[in-house]
Amino acid sequence: MLNDLENLPDDANELKAIIAGLTADLNSQTMLIEKLKHQLSGLRRQNFGPSSEALDQLELVLECEEIAAAADQPRKIENPPETPRLQPKRKPLPDHLPRDEQIISPDLILEGACDGCGGKLKTLGEDITEELEYVPGRFRVNRFVRPKLACTCCDKIHQAPMPSRPIHRGRPGPGLLAHILVSKYADHLPLYRQSQIFAREKVEIDRSTLAGWVGASATLLEPLAEAIARHVKMGPAIFADDTTVQVQAPKTGKTKTGRFWTYVRDERPWAGDTSPAVYYRYTPDRGGKWPAEHLADYKGWMHADGYTGFNKLYNKGKVTEMACMAHVRRKFFDIHKSQGSPIAAEALQRIAELYKVEESARGKPPKDRRKIRQARAKPIFEDLEVWLQTQLNACKSGKSTLAGAIRYALSRMKRMTPYLEHGFLELDNNTAERSIRPIAVGRKNYLFMGSDRGGKSSAIAYTLIETAKLNGVNPQAWLTDVLSRIADHKINRIDELLPWHFNQQKHRMESAA
């Protein structure tokens, strides 16, 4: 350093040139430090998820593959080919479990005569089918006893048919299937762990068996998930978002990135009387063709982030974009957290004023919400735009993170102004982001999915369970009811099984009692 000082030129112009170069280098380094501090602050707040042992990961891959394979199987085969069964022999259900016996007799037993010849009936024996059921907190076994009756005159045999069950020739009852689905997709408990829990009750059910039951249940329940999708797309405005999930890539030993998409209809903030619902879809990538396919028959407003893949929807003219203030706020929050920027702090304060107006408008009908926003929110919103433009013009560098956040805010606010005119729109897309949380929590437990096929079954289960929760319905009780009825339910009346109808039926039963 001393040698450098000794070598400085005496000419003033040369000294100025050196100082200018040093100032430019200093500004460049300051910007780099600012950027790195911002990134470091964000990384520190991220939750990378727990590590897992290799054996657990293998269990999860097998689990997802087996669910997908079961979902692909036809529900019932009328004339199965005569081929040797490769499945292991079923173990008898444990004797220590309590039994609930139900005797199913032919209708004609009350008359005591054969419907073929009128002869007297005699008992030949009976067939007993056992079904493993789960009542929350304990296992039980349902015994279906079907007496066989033979006519003493013509030897015709009479026996009542088995009632329909969720899985044809399967062992699980509807309550057990509902418990497994809710444990996996609502409580985020992988199937191999459920198998271990069942074993503690001396009920041995392999993980592969559980996976088969989940896949078969997803296939059975798919029409109900599609009914929820139709309900969502009938709304004047929906909320859309997506999130990543790691998926096992075939034959590579590595994972790839898949996507869960969520579409939500929730009209409660503007006093709508329509039941809320959420519809999930899985795709192997984030291509813009997927939301365009999911919402091909939708017409209305869509709250969303700035993902360019949604442009295919907007360009067709049927879907109108409504941007999200929460995404704008988040950028200023990150800058304030990492740099302590006073400009970012003021931006947050101004945005908070808009949310105070929303608090007073929440739960009111659209007309009232529009009046409140026009009177109170519009001046704040317009002043914020002017202030942001002023701050952008005053920025020393257009490449700073603060300048980038301001430019993003100004571009997105142009697509937020419709909320001031339409009372059924929201200021942000937080409704969709809340629907993403169950998937985010789940992937911390299962880390990655075994296949793209398994993603479809997961999307069906998430659709049913999260929609039930949105409506204040116990998903365990509702799915138990649905699984006990859906096999015999007419497909053109599938809407009768939607969760909000379950609440109404329960209320009528309680009132009658």
ZASEDREN-69011 format. One record per residue (C-alpha): x, y, z. Coordinates in pm, 1 decimal, always signed. Example, Ala and Ser with C-alpha at 12.3 -4.5 7.8 and 13.67 -1.06 7.14 Angstrom:
REM residues 2
R        px        py        pz
R   +1230.0    -450.0    +780.0
R   +1367.0    -106.0    +714.0
END
This chain:
REM residues 513
R        px        py        pz
R      +0.0      +0.0      +0.0
R    +284.4    +241.4     +87.0
R    +453.7    +164.7    -242.7
R    +123.6    +234.7    -426.6
R     +94.9    +573.6    -255.9
R    +450.3    +660.0    -352.0
R    +374.2    +579.1    -716.9
R     +66.3    +805.1    -746.4
R     +95.7   +1060.5   -1028.8
R    +121.6   +1431.5    -954.7
R    -111.4   +1532.2   -1236.3
R    -462.9   +1618.5   -1105.6
R    -644.8   +1480.5   -1412.6
R    -472.6   +1143.7   -1377.8
R    -562.4   +1132.9   -1009.5
R    -928.2   +1205.1   -1093.7
R    -930.4    +920.0   -1347.1
R    -789.8    +679.8   -1086.7
R   -1050.5    +792.1    -829.1
R   -1331.7    +748.7   -1083.7
R   -1216.9    +394.3   -1158.0
R   -1194.8    +310.2    -788.6
R   -1544.2    +455.3    -728.9
R   -1691.9    +241.7   -1009.1
R   -1524.8     -70.2    -865.5
R   -1652.2     +18.6    -518.4
R   -2009.6     +64.5    -644.2
R   -1991.2    -267.5    -826.7
R   -1864.4    -446.0    -515.7
R   -2131.1    -278.1    -300.1
R   -2404.6    -403.0    -532.4
R   -2255.0    -753.8    -530.7
R   -2239.2    -754.9    -150.0
R   -2598.5    -630.6    -132.7
R   -2712.7    -905.7    -368.3
R   -2524.0   -1178.5    -180.7
R   -2656.9   -1060.3    +156.8
R   -3009.7   -1069.5     +13.7
R   -2959.8   -1424.0    -116.0
R   -2800.5   -1538.3    +208.3
R   -3089.4   -1400.2    +412.1
R   -3336.4   -1589.0    +194.4
R   -3140.8   -1912.8    +217.3
R   -3124.5   -1890.8    +594.2
R   -3503.9   -1874.7    +612.1
R   -3554.7   -2171.6    +387.4
R   -3639.7   -2507.8    +532.2
R   -3455.8   -2773.1    +336.8
R   -3648.5   -3064.5    +488.4
R   -3524.9   -3351.7    +698.2
R   -3283.5   -3615.3    +579.2
R   -3391.8   -3974.7    +552.0
R   -3226.9   -4311.4    +550.3
R   -3195.0   -4495.7    +221.4
R   -3429.3   -4772.9    +336.1
R   -3708.2   -4525.2    +410.0
R   -3661.7   -4370.7     +65.4
R   -3688.8   -4710.3    -100.0
R   -4008.4   -4781.3     +93.9
R   -4156.8   -4454.2     -32.2
R   -4067.3   -4528.4    -395.1
R   -4222.9   -4874.3    -376.7
R   -4530.2   -4732.8    -202.0
R   -4597.7   -4476.9    -476.2
R   -4537.5   -4729.9    -755.9
R   -4778.0   -4980.5    -600.2
R   -5049.2   -4717.4    -552.3
R   -5018.2   -4618.0    -916.9
R   -5030.3   -4979.2   -1032.7
R   -5340.6   -5047.1    -825.2
R   -5510.4   -4735.0    -959.7
R   -5453.8   -4861.0   -1315.7
R   -5628.6   -5192.7   -1249.1
R   -5994.3   -5237.9   -1350.2
R   -6226.0   -5244.9   -1048.2
R   -6401.1   -5571.8   -1135.8
R   -6334.5   -5851.0   -1385.4
R   -6647.0   -6043.9   -1481.0
R   -6475.7   -6358.5   -1616.7
R   -6120.3   -6370.5   -1484.7
R   -5885.1   -6606.6   -1671.9
R   -5796.3   -6932.7   -1506.6
R   -5439.0   -6849.5   -1412.5
R   -5259.2   -6940.5   -1092.2
R   -5269.9   -6662.6    -832.7
R   -4927.5   -6522.5    -756.8
R   -5036.8   -6329.2    -449.0
R   -4940.3   -6473.8    -112.0
R   -5209.3   -6660.4     +77.4
R   -5417.5   -6435.9    +299.1
R   -5360.4   -6463.6    +670.5
R   -5676.8   -6506.8    +876.1
R   -5793.8   -6197.9   +1056.7
R   -5680.0   -6201.3   +1421.6
R   -5913.3   -6379.9   +1662.6
R   -5872.1   -6117.4   +1933.0
R   -6054.0   -5850.4   +1731.3
R   -6423.0   -5798.5   +1817.8
R   -6674.3   -5917.8   +1558.3
R   -6991.3   -5741.8   +1443.4
R   -7205.9   -6007.2   +1279.9
R   -7466.3   -5926.2   +1017.6
R   -7693.5   -6202.8    +886.2
R   -7804.1   -6148.1    +527.9
R   -8091.2   -6380.8    +443.4
R   -8276.6   -6418.6    +110.9
R   -8595.9   -6211.6     +96.1
R   -8808.8   -6521.2     +50.3
R   -8705.4   -6673.4    +384.8
R   -8988.4   -6480.7    +552.9
R   -9240.5   -6666.5    +337.0
R   -9062.7   -6998.3    +392.8
R   -9127.0   -7124.0     +41.8
R   -8918.1   -7168.4    -272.1
R   -8995.3   -6907.5    -536.5
R   -8938.2   -7172.9    -802.7
R   -9183.1   -7442.8    -699.3
R   -9332.0   -7329.5    -367.2
R   -9161.3   -7610.3    -176.2
R   -9040.8   -7589.1    +185.2
R   -8687.6   -7459.7    +243.0
R   -8417.8   -7630.1    +449.1
R   -8081.4   -7496.5    +562.0
R   -7773.9   -7632.2    +381.2
R   -7508.3   -7421.2    +549.1
R   -7378.1   -7069.1    +520.6
R   -7097.7   -6864.9    +370.9
R   -6904.4   -6631.3    +598.2
R   -6705.5   -6337.3    +465.1
R   -6494.3   -6132.4    +701.6
R   -6407.0   -5767.3    +639.8
R   -6148.5   -5578.3    +838.8
R   -6296.3   -5246.2    +949.6
R   -6150.6   -4955.0   +1141.6
R   -6347.6   -4748.1   +1390.3
R   -6133.0   -4448.0   +1495.9
R   -5907.6   -4576.5   +1768.5
R   -5964.9   -4949.1   +1721.2
R   -6005.5   -5229.3   +1470.8
R   -6317.2   -5442.6   +1434.0
R   -6416.7   -5724.7   +1201.6
R   -6745.3   -5719.6   +1013.3
R   -6884.2   -6069.8    +954.8
R   -7129.3   -6108.4    +668.9
R   -7314.4   -6436.5    +725.0
R   -7521.0   -6549.4    +424.9
R   -7724.3   -6863.3    +493.5
R   -7769.1   -7105.6    +205.0
R   -8118.8   -7244.2    +171.0
R   -8225.0   -7533.1     -49.9
R   -8573.8   -7623.3    -161.5
R   -8681.9   -7970.5     -36.4
R   -8878.9   -8022.6    -359.1
R   -8656.3   -7903.6    -644.6
R   -8318.2   -7861.4    -468.0
R   -8290.6   -7500.0    -585.2
R   -8038.6   -7310.4    -369.2
R   -8119.5   -6962.6    -239.5
R   -7865.6   -6719.3     -95.3
R   -7860.6   -6341.7     -59.4
R   -7588.8   -6164.6    -262.1
R   -7302.2   -5989.1     -89.9
R   -7356.7   -5615.0     -48.4
R   -7130.0   -5395.9    -262.1
R   -6797.4   -5314.1    -106.7
R   -6535.8   -5050.9    -192.1
R   -6285.0   -5301.1    -330.3
R   -6425.8   -5603.2    -509.7
R   -6328.9   -5918.0    -315.3
R   -6112.2   -5698.8     -93.3
R   -6065.6   -5719.2    +281.3
R   -6084.9   -5352.6    +387.9
R   -6404.2   -5185.0    +501.7
R   -6485.6   -4824.3    +407.8
R   -6381.5   -4690.2    +747.7
R   -6039.2   -4852.0    +724.0
R   -5983.3   -4719.3    +371.2
R   -6085.0   -4370.2    +482.1
R   -5847.2   -4391.1    +777.5
R   -5555.3   -4495.5    +554.2
R   -5623.8   -4214.0    +303.7
R   -5658.5   -3947.4    +571.5
R   -5348.2   -4069.9    +754.4
R   -5141.0   -4055.6    +436.8
R   -5268.1   -3736.9    +272.7
R   -5394.2   -3527.5    +565.3
R   -5161.5   -3645.8    +844.2
R   -4869.7   -3710.8    +604.1
R   -4801.3   -4059.5    +737.8
R   -4641.1   -4287.3    +473.0
R   -4792.7   -4631.8    +429.0
R   -4493.9   -4824.5    +558.6
R   -4524.1   -4634.6    +886.9
R   -4896.8   -4708.1    +900.1
R   -4812.7   -5075.8    +851.0
R   -4581.8   -5057.7   +1151.2
R   -4853.3   -4891.1   +1360.8
R   -5107.5   -5160.0   +1265.5
R   -4856.7   -5429.5   +1359.9
R   -4852.0   -5293.7   +1714.0
R   -5223.4   -5381.8   +1725.9
R   -5132.6   -5733.9   +1608.4
R   -5288.0   -5662.6   +1268.8
R   -5028.9   -5742.2   +1003.1
R   -5090.5   -5563.7    +672.6
R   -4798.2   -5527.8    +431.0
R   -4719.3   -5189.2    +288.8
R   -4774.2   -5327.4     -61.5
R   -5127.0   -5430.9     +37.4
R   -5200.0   -5084.7    +173.8
R   -5065.7   -4931.6    -148.2
R   -5300.3   -5148.9    -351.8
R   -5595.7   -5036.0    -141.9
R   -5503.0   -4667.0    -182.4
R   -5466.9   -4701.2    -559.7
R   -5798.7   -4882.8    -593.8
R   -5968.8   -4622.6    -373.1
R   -5831.3   -4339.0    -587.2
R   -5975.8   -4500.3    -900.6
R   -6312.2   -4545.8    -731.0
R   -6317.7   -4185.9    -605.3
R   -6193.8   -4018.5    -924.8
R   -6546.4   -3928.2   -1050.2
R   -6605.8   -3744.1    -722.1
R   -6282.1   -3547.0    -765.6
R   -6392.7   -3455.5   -1117.6
R   -6726.7   -3334.7    -977.2
R   -6534.0   -3104.5    -742.4
R   -6332.0   -2976.7   -1040.9
R   -6652.8   -2888.4   -1225.9
R   -6779.9   -2705.6    -918.1
R   -6455.6   -2503.3    -892.3
R   -6466.9   -2400.3   -1258.4
R   -6823.0   -2270.3   -1228.6
R   -6709.2   -1978.9   -1010.8
R   -6669.0   -1620.6   -1140.0
R   -6316.2   -1608.1    -995.6
R   -6069.7   -1877.3    -895.0
R   -5725.7   -1886.7    -733.6
R   -5440.5   -2075.7    -903.3
R   -5091.3   -2175.1    -796.9
R   -4841.6   -2457.6    -829.8
R   -4560.4   -2614.6    -632.4
R   -4278.9   -2857.1    -693.4
R   -4248.5   -3219.0    -587.5
R   -3954.3   -3447.5    -644.6
R   -4035.4   -3758.0    -850.2
R   -3823.5   -4065.9    -906.2
R   -3688.9   -4062.0   -1262.9
R   -3714.1   -4410.9   -1421.4
R   -3388.6   -4605.5   -1467.2
R   -3167.8   -4317.1   -1352.4
R   -3154.0   -4352.7    -974.7
R   -3218.6   -3977.3    -957.5
R   -3520.9   -3755.1    -911.6
R   -3683.8   -3505.1   -1143.1
R   -3913.2   -3214.8   -1062.7
R   -4287.8   -3265.4   -1102.7
R   -4568.6   -3020.7   -1028.3
R   -4887.9   -3007.8    -828.7
R   -5135.4   -2745.3    -952.8
R   -5413.3   -2613.1    -731.9
R   -5732.3   -2434.2    -834.6
R   -5953.9   -2295.0    -559.1
R   -6303.3   -2150.1    -546.4
R   -6379.3   -1966.7    -223.4
R   -6652.6   -1702.4    -218.5
R   -6678.4   -1666.1    +158.7
R   -6480.9   -1335.8    +170.1
R   -6758.3   -1166.0     -30.9
R   -7052.4   -1335.6    +145.6
R   -7111.5   -1587.1    -133.9
R   -7339.9   -1878.2     -49.8
R   -7151.2   -2133.5    -263.1
R   -6944.4   -2402.0     -90.0
R   -6565.6   -2361.2    -117.8
R   -6363.7   -2628.9    -298.0
R   -6009.4   -2698.8    -415.4
R   -5904.0   -2905.8    -714.2
R   -5550.7   -3049.4    -754.0
R   -5377.3   -3183.8   -1062.1
R   -5034.0   -3343.2   -1101.3
R   -4811.1   -3293.4   -1407.9
R   -4456.9   -3412.6   -1486.3
R   -4334.0   -3057.3   -1559.7
R   -4436.7   -2690.5   -1547.8
R   -4530.7   -2644.4   -1912.2
R   -4790.9   -2379.7   -1988.4
R   -4996.4   -2639.5   -2173.4
R   -5105.0   -2796.5   -1842.7
R   -5303.9   -2507.4   -1689.7
R   -5443.5   -2437.8   -2037.2
R   -5566.3   -2798.5   -2042.1
R   -5695.8   -2796.3   -1683.3
R   -5896.7   -2476.7   -1738.9
R   -5991.6   -2525.5   -2103.8
R   -6361.4   -2496.4   -2017.6
R   -6327.7   -2215.3   -1761.8
R   -6435.1   -1856.1   -1818.9
R   -6378.8   -1588.4   -1556.8
R   -6108.9   -1422.1   -1344.1
R   -5800.9   -1598.9   -1215.0
R   -5585.7   -1483.1    -922.8
R   -5229.8   -1594.1    -995.7
R   -4862.2   -1502.5    -979.5
R   -4667.0   -1374.2   -1278.6
R   -4593.3   -1716.9   -1430.2
R   -4572.2   -1667.2   -1807.7
R   -4718.5   -2013.2   -1871.9
R   -5060.0   -1872.8   -1777.7
R   -5044.2   -1645.2   -2082.1
R   -5188.7   -1922.8   -2298.1
R   -5504.9   -1890.5   -2090.2
R   -5511.0   -1510.2   -2095.1
R   -5445.2   -1487.7   -2468.4
R   -5759.9   -1685.5   -2547.1
R   -5966.4   -1410.6   -2387.2
R   -6180.0   -1634.1   -2167.4
R   -5963.5   -1599.1   -1855.0
R   -5870.4   -1256.9   -1713.3
R   -5564.0   -1217.5   -1493.1
R   -5577.8   -1073.7   -1141.0
R   -5229.0   -1020.4    -995.4
R   -5123.1   -1073.5    -634.6
R   -5016.9    -802.6    -388.8
R   -4870.5   -1064.0    -151.4
R   -4598.2   -1143.5    -406.0
R   -4514.2    -771.5    -431.5
R   -4503.0    -736.6     -54.2
R   -4279.6   -1042.8     -18.8
R   -4003.4    -887.5    -230.5
R   -3995.1    -571.6     -21.0
R   -4008.0    -779.1    +297.3
R   -3700.7    -980.5    +190.6
R   -3505.6    -662.1    +110.6
R   -3602.0    -498.8    +440.0
R   -3507.5    -816.0    +630.0
R   -3167.1    -852.4    +464.1
R   -3066.5    -487.3    +416.2
R   -3281.3    -279.8    +652.3
R   -3380.2     -57.0    +358.5
R   -3597.9    +239.9    +470.2
R   -3759.7    +253.2    +123.6
R   -3862.3    -112.9    +152.4
R   -3994.4     -41.7    +503.8
R   -4212.2    +242.9    +375.0
R   -4339.3     +25.7     +88.4
R   -4445.3    -236.5    +343.8
R   -4623.6     +29.8    +550.0
R   -4815.8    +159.6    +247.6
R   -4917.1    -193.4    +145.4
R   -5031.1    -258.5    +504.6
R   -5276.2     +31.6    +469.2
R   -5437.9    -144.2    +172.6
R   -5479.2    -460.1    +380.1
R   -5643.8    -261.1    +661.7
R   -5910.1    -155.8    +413.3
R   -5954.5    -522.1    +314.1
R   -6015.5    -618.2    +676.7
R   -6312.3    -383.9    +693.5
R   -6448.2    -514.8    +360.7
R   -6414.2    -883.6    +440.7
R   -6741.4   -1075.1    +460.5
R   -6945.9    -801.3    +294.4
R   -7129.0    -843.0     -39.2
R   -6951.9    -730.7    -360.8
R   -7144.1    -400.4    -389.2
R   -7038.9    -289.6     -41.1
R   -6680.4    -405.0     -94.5
R   -6655.0    -197.0    -411.6
R   -6780.8    +114.9    -233.2
R   -6530.1     +70.9     +49.8
R   -6241.4     +16.0    -190.5
R   -6332.7    +310.9    -413.1
R   -6354.9    +543.8    -115.6
R   -6055.1    +425.8     +88.3
R   -5829.2    +186.8    -104.5
R   -5816.0    +358.4    -443.2
R   -5637.1    +676.0    -320.4
R   -5380.9    +464.9    -130.9
R   -5328.5    +236.9    -431.0
R   -5277.7    +521.9    -679.2
R   -5047.6    +709.9    -440.8
R   -4839.4    +392.8    -396.4
R   -4788.7    +364.9    -772.2
R   -4674.2    +728.0    -798.2
R   -4442.5    +690.7    -497.5
R   -4285.7    +370.4    -635.8
R   -4216.2    +535.9    -971.4
R   -4049.3    +827.6    -790.2
R   -3829.6    +591.0    -589.2
R   -3734.2    +400.2    -904.6
R   -3626.7    +721.7   -1077.5
R   -3416.2    +811.2    -773.9
R   -3237.1    +473.8    -755.4
R   -2861.4    +504.4    -799.9
R   -2848.1    +177.6    -987.5
R   -3120.7     +11.5   -1193.1
R   -2959.2    -325.4   -1127.3
R   -3003.3    -323.8    -749.8
R   -3243.6    -567.0    -582.1
R   -3452.4    -272.6    -462.0
R   -3491.2    -138.3    -816.0
R   -3587.8    -485.6    -933.1
R   -3853.7    -512.8    -661.9
R   -3998.2    -172.5    -754.3
R   -4014.1    -259.1   -1124.2
R   -4186.0    -587.7   -1040.0
R   -4437.7    -406.3    -817.5
R   -4523.9    -150.4   -1084.8
R   -4571.9    -418.0   -1351.5
R   -4796.1    -631.6   -1129.4
R   -5002.1    -340.5    -994.4
R   -5126.1    -270.9   -1346.8
R   -5293.9    -611.8   -1327.7
R   -5434.2    -550.7    -977.3
R   -5654.6    -250.3   -1050.9
R   -5962.1    -465.9   -1135.3
R   -6004.4    -550.0    -765.8
R   -6100.4    -186.1    -707.4
R   -6393.2    -223.1    -948.7
R   -6510.3    -577.7    -876.2
R   -6608.7    -667.6    -519.8
R   -6576.9   -1041.8    -577.3
R   -6201.2   -1015.3    -643.5
R   -5928.3   -1030.1    -378.1
R   -5612.7    -824.1    -331.3
R   -5389.4   -1131.7    -324.2
R   -5364.0   -1499.8    -411.4
R   -5316.4   -1621.8     -53.9
R   -5618.9   -1852.8     -86.4
R   -5429.8   -2063.9    -340.1
R   -5107.1   -2046.9    -141.6
R   -5286.2   -2184.7    +165.3
R   -5403.1   -2480.9     -42.7
R   -5038.3   -2555.6    -130.4
R   -4934.2   -2596.3    +235.0
R   -5059.8   -2956.1    +279.0
R   -4841.7   -3065.5     -14.1
R   -4544.3   -2871.4    +121.8
R   -4582.5   -3039.0    +462.2
R   -4633.0   -3379.3    +301.7
R   -4318.7   -3368.1     +90.8
R   -4111.3   -3310.6    +405.4
R   -4221.1   -3659.5    +508.2
R   -4211.1   -3850.5    +181.5
R   -3927.2   -3642.4     +22.0
R   -4013.3   -3760.9    -328.5
R   -4277.9   -3955.4    -518.4
R   -4214.1   -4286.6    -689.1
R   -4369.9   -4210.1   -1027.7
R   -4586.8   -3977.6   -1234.5
R   -4873.0   -4227.8   -1211.6
R   -4865.1   -4205.1    -833.9
R   -4897.9   -3828.1    -863.4
R   -5245.4   -3866.0   -1014.6
R   -5370.2   -4076.0    -721.3
R   -5225.7   -3822.1    -478.1
R   -5401.3   -3534.5    -655.9
R   -5736.4   -3715.8    -626.8
R   -5688.0   -3777.5    -255.0
R   -5575.5   -3419.5    -186.8
R   -5877.6   -3285.6    -378.7
R   -6123.4   -3480.8    -164.2
R   -5958.5   -3432.1    +173.8
R   -5875.8   -3061.7    +141.3
R   -6221.8   -2979.0      +2.8
R   -6378.6   -3154.2    +301.6
R   -6159.4   -2951.4    +537.7
R   -6253.1   -2625.0    +362.8
R   -6618.0   -2704.7    +435.9
R   -6561.0   -2794.4    +800.1
R   -6632.2   -3162.0    +727.6
R   -6442.5   -3439.7    +903.5
R   -6268.9   -3611.5    +607.1
R   -6256.0   -3945.1    +791.9
R   -6632.9   -3951.4    +853.9
R   -6720.3   -3822.3    +507.2
R   -6491.9   -4062.1    +316.5
R   -6622.6   -4352.9    +525.2
R   -6975.2   -4262.0    +418.2
R   -6875.0   -4210.7     +53.5
R   -6678.6   -4534.4     +27.3
R   -6969.7   -4730.4    +171.3
R   -7208.1   -4591.5     -94.2
R   -7017.8   -4492.5    -408.7
R   -6992.4   -4842.9    -559.1
R   -7373.1   -4854.3    -602.7
R   -7421.4   -4481.5    -661.8
R   -7536.8   -4363.0   -1004.7
R   -7266.6   -4166.3   -1183.3
R   -7514.7   -3902.7   -1300.4
R   -7596.5   -3830.3    -934.6
R   -7238.2   -3814.9    -811.7
R   -7286.7   -3455.1    -689.3
R   -7504.0   -3591.6    -406.9
R   -7187.7   -3728.6    -244.1
R   -7004.6   -3393.1    -228.8
R   -6888.6   -3301.1    +123.4
R   -7120.8   -3003.4    +178.9
R   -7419.3   -3233.5    +121.3
R   -7279.4   -3468.6    +386.2
R   -7297.5   -3185.3    +639.4
R   -7658.1   -3114.9    +543.1
R   -7755.2   -3482.0    +575.4
R   -7586.8   -3504.8    +915.3
R   -7772.2   -3194.1   +1033.3
R   -8109.1   -3336.2    +919.7
R   -8040.9   -3664.2   +1101.3
R   -7945.3   -3481.8   +1420.9
R   -8258.5   -3264.4   +1398.1
R   -8479.4   -3573.2   +1346.7
R   -8323.1   -3742.6   +1649.5
END
